[in-house]
Amino acid sequence: MDATSQQLPARTFKALGDPVRWSIVQQIAAAGELACITLEDTLPVSKPTISYHLKILHQAGLIDVRKSGRNRYYSVRREALRTLLDDLRELGRGRNRADAHAQPVLSGPVRERILTW
C-alpha cells in the first residue's frame, strides 16, 4: 500500500473522529441535503467553527457542497462511506483467511444504517 492510499483512510477517520463533525455528518445524512444555516441552529459552536468543520469534512471527501445564491447546501458522499466500509470489511477478512464468512467489521444498527445509504 503506497503512502497516498494510507493517508486517505487516516484523513477520513480523523475527520469523523471529532464529535462536532460526526454530528454534522449524521444531520446531513438524515436530511439528504442540508443548508449551513440549519447547522448553525443545531450545533453549539460558532459559525466560523462550523465552517472550519465543514471544510475538514469536504477535504476528507466525505461531503459535497452546492452553492445556490447566498446559501451553501451540503450532502454526504455516500460512495466515500461505502468505500471506507468495504476497506474495513476487507481488513477484517484479511486477518483470518480461514474464516471466509467472518462477521463484517460493523454489525447491528450502525451497520444497517450505513449499508442502506
Sequence and secondary structure as in RCSB ss.txt:
>XXXX:A:sequence
MDATSQQLPARTFKALGDPVRWSIVQQIAAAGELACITLEDTLPVSKPTISYHLKILHQAGLIDVRKSGRNRYYS
VRREALRTLLDDLRELGRGRNRADAHAQPVLSGPVRERILTW
>XXXX:A:secstr
  HHHHHHHHHHHHHHTSHHHHHHHHHHHHHSSEEHHHHHHHSSS HHHHHHHHHHHHHTTSEEEEEETTEEEEE
E HHHHHHHHHHHHHHHHHH TT TT   SS HHHHHHHHT 
